[in-house]
Amino acid sequence: KDAYVLGAFDNEKIVGVVVLNNILSKKGIRYGTHEYAAVASSAKRKGIASLLLAELKSEARRQKIDFILSDTAVQATSSVLYHKKNKFKIYGISHYEGRLYDSYNFILPISIKGHVISSWIGRIVLKKFFTNK
């Protein structure tokens, strides 16, 4: 599979969703991109996004995904807080010419070769992983 979409429901009504997609392998390391999380305004501040992300992380472990990447606009305060609350670490900032915002680049280490990695190791892995150095 190259994508997972998880939803939270209140009876028959969907109240939240998270997505992990673009699951790829490079140099023996599997990773995916967490590009989307949304919770209905009537269900906000109840921990639904965090619960959905926890289930997504469990699925990532089952699928032997080593880390999850994500990004969000620096000005998107609630999204930045969501990422930090859920143990994503900032490893960079992307600058977009012609746009009025920058984005934080986040990593959520899941495991590498079966071992949980710390955020500083995650930065080293990313440097080697994406720059071939």
Salt bridges, closest charged atoms under 4 A:
GLU55 OE2 - ARG62 NH2 3.00
GLU59 OE1 - ARG62 NH2 2.82
ASP102 OD2 - HIS95 ND1 3.15
